[in-house]
Amino acid sequence: MAWSAAFSVLAALLFAAAAALQYRAARRAVGEGRGRVPAVRLIGALLRDPVWLAGWASNLAGFMSQAAALHLGSTALVQPLLVTQLVFTILLGAAVTGRRPARGDLVGGIAVTAGLAVLFTVPGAIPPQGEPSRPRLILAGLVALPFVLALSRAANIRRGTVRAVLLGVCSGLMFAATAVLIKLTTADLVERGVAATALDWPGYALAGSTLLGLVLEQKAFAAGSLPAAMTAMTMTNPVASYVLAVFAFHTEPPRSASAFAAVGLSVVLLTAGVTVLSHSQSAPGRADEPAAP
């Protein structure tokens, strides 16, 4: 559990660095388009941007750290720790701009830390590791994919912050799916070898969810508000991952009153902390982003 937590925090730090770099590159790529640039054109511009490529390298390192964490622990343990990504984003933004973190940043960071502490210290709040149920995973995918398509279509007729939030939720759902598929794929690699993994479907589903999540993430960044996009992604990912861990793995959900209370209190603290941090002036894109249309 300790190593899984350590790799999770390292992944959050790397993802935060990637988000800061990729946000600036995405905003530069859309220019006056204000997030309305077609996905193919946006990705083409980003692939030629060294700042975005540096962000992608950081993202790749974070992806590998997350894979190690998921191999050692459950998605219900690893994914909530990625909420610290927003805390790291604020700290990196403060370092880049030369500003000291504001009092609200401290309050938000304490709330996030307290929420995670409650979740991880109360027995039974985090479901134990279990074996995946592939039929249930397929069912979850069949339910989630139309939902993601509907939200992305709704985002296409919105602008500014609303567009960033809708796309952020979509990418958060895809990254939750990616986390589960990473766990299945790494287990295949370790237990069955490369050849068997190449013949199994989770690896290909992983490639698809990762690519779709990446495209949705860049479109969320390009919509104009990094805090709005990051908040939506940061909260959607662990919540969806927790639900998947309970539904799609052979494990027991929280049963005791104390465990249910811990999960509820943790959600309240994490939501409050992320909401406060999302309004931080130290985050990249707060002080220098153009007003949303």
N, C-alpha and C positions, 0 to 999 in steps of 0.2 A: 504493500500500500504506500509506503514512504517513497519508493522509487517512482511509482506511478504518479504520485502527487508532484514530485520534483520535475519529472518530464512534462507534466501538464503545465506547471508554472513557466517552465522554459518555453514551451510552445506558445503560451499566452504572450510572453515578452516578444518573441519573434514575430507573431502575428500582428502585434501592435506596431512594431517597426515597419512591417510590410504595409499595413493599412495607411500609416502616415505618408509613406513614399508613394504608394499607388493612388492615394487620394489626390495628391498634388499633380501627379502625372495625368490622371483622368480629367481633372478640372482644366489643365492646360490643353488636353486633346480636344475637348468639346468647344473651347473658346467661347464664342458668342452663341453657340448652339444651346447652351443652358440645359444640357442633359438630353437633348432631343436627337442626338446623333445616332444613326443606326448602329446596331451591335457590331456588325462586321466591320464597318468603317472605324468604330471606336477601338476595337481590338487590334486592327491593323496599325493604327496610329500608336497605340501603346507598345506594341512589339518593337517599334523603332525608337522608343524612348529609353535612354539608359537609366533614368531615375525609376521608371516602372520596372525595368529588368532587375535593378537592385532590390526593389520591393519583392519581386517574384522569387529571387534567390532567398531572401529572408522568409518568404512564405513557404518555400520548399523545405527549408531547414525546420520551420515550425511544424510542417506536415509530418516530417520524419520523427520529430520529438513527440508529436501527438500519437503517431503509430506505435512508438515504444510504450507510451503511457497506456494506450488502449490494450496493448498486448499483455501488460502487467496488471491492469485493473479494469473495472466495469465502466461502461459509458456513463452510468449514473454518478460515478466518482469523478471521472476525468472531465466531462463536459461542463459541469458547474464551475470547476476551477478556471475554465477559460473566460469566465466573467472578469477575472483580473486583467484581461486584455485591455479593457477600457481604462482601468487604473493606470496601466503602463502607457497607454496612449496619451493620457493627461500629462504624465510625468515627462514623456518624450516631447510633447508639445511645449511644455514649460521650458525644457532644456533648449529646444530649438529657438524659441522666441526670446529667451532670456528673462522671462517673467517668473516670479515666485508663485507656486501654487496658492490659490486663494483659500480662504477659510472654508468655503463650500466644498472645495476639492478634498480637504481633510475630512470633512463630515461625510461626504460621499464614500471616500475610501474606507473610513471606519465602518460605515453601514454595510458595505460589501464584505469586508473582513468578518464582521460580526455574523452576517448571514451565512457565510461559508463555515464559520466556526460552529454555529448551531447545527447546521446540516451534518457536519462530519463528526461531532462529538456525542450526539444523542443516539443511543443504540437503536437500530432498526430504521432510522430515517433514510439511509441509503440501502437499497436492495442489494443483496450479495450477488456475486458473479454467478451466472447461470449459462447453460448451453442454449444457443439460439434455436428458435423454432422457425425454420425457413418458410413454411406456409404462412405463418403470422407476419413475417417480414415482407413477403410478397403482398399480402393483404394490406399492410400498412402503406406500402408503396402505391398500390392501386387507389387507395383513399387519398394519399397526400398529393400525388401528381396532378390530378384535376384541380385541386385546391391551389397549388402553385401556379398553374396555368391561368386560373381565374384571377388571382391577385396580380399576376404580371400583366394581364390584359387591362385590368383596372388601373394599373400604374401608367399604362401608355396614354391614358386620357387625363392624367393628373400632372401637376407640375410641382417643382420645389420640394418642400419638406414632406408633403404627403406622398409624393412619388418616391422619395428616398426611403421613407418608412415602409411602404408596400414592397418595394424591391428588397429592402433589408430583411423583411420577414421571409420573403421567398428564399433569399440566399441562406438565411439562418436555418430554414427547413432542409435545404439541400445539404448544408454542412452537417446537420444532425444525421441525415441519411449516410453521408460520407463517413462519419465516425463509426457507425454500425458496420458499414461495409469494409472499412479498414480492419476492424476486429475480425471479421470473417476471413478476409483475404490473408492477413498475417497468420491467422491460425492455420489456414490451408498451406501456406508456404512452410511453416515450421513443422507441421504434422504430416503433410502429404507430399511436399516437394513442389518444384517449379512446374513440372509437366502436368501434374494433376490440377494445380491451380490454374494453368492455362486453359484447361478444358472445363473449368467450372464457371458459373455465371457471375459470382460476386465481384470478381476482378473487373469484368467489363461494366457491370453496374457501377462500380466504384469510379471508373474512368468517366462514365457519363455523368454521375452526380457531381463529381469534382469539377468537370468542365462547365456544366450548367451553373453550379454555384459560383464559379469564378466569373462567368459572364454577368450573372445577376448582381454580383458584388460590385463589379466595375461600373455597371449602369447605375447602381445605387450611389456610388461615390460621385459619378458624373452628374447626378441630379442636383447637387449643390450644397448638401449639408452633411458633413462627415459625422457630427454628433448624432443627428437623427438616424442616419444609416447604421452607425455603430451600435446605437442603443437598440434598434430593432433586431439586428443580427445577434447582439450579445445576449439579449433576453430570450429570443426565440430558440436559439441553438440548445442551451442547457435544458429548457423546459421540454422541448420535443425529444431530446435525448433521454431525459428521465422517463418520459411516458413510454418511449420505445423500449427502454431497459426493463420496465415492468411488463409491458404487453408482449414483447417479441422474444424474451428470454425466459427459460424455465427457472424462474426465481419468484420469491414471495414479495409482494408489495408491503409497505408499512402496515402494521396491524394494530400496534398499541396506540393508546391515546397520546402518549408522549411523543411517539414517532410522527403521528399525524400533526400534532401541534408544532413539532420542530420543523417539518416540511412547510407548513403554513407560515410560521414566523420567518423562516429563511427566505421564502418567496417575497414576503413583505419587505424585509430588510434589503434584499438584493434589488428589488424593483425601486425602492426609495433611493438606494445608493447610486444605481445606474442612472436614474432620472436626474439626480443632482449633478452627477459627473457629466451628463450629456449637455448641460448648460454651462460647462466650464469655459472660461475665456482662454484657458491654457491649451485647449485642444486645437490641433491643426484645423484650419478652416473656419474658426469662429470669428477671428478678428479680420481676416483677409478675404473671406469668401464674398462674392457678389450677392446682392439681395436676391432672394428667390422671386421669380416672376409670379 
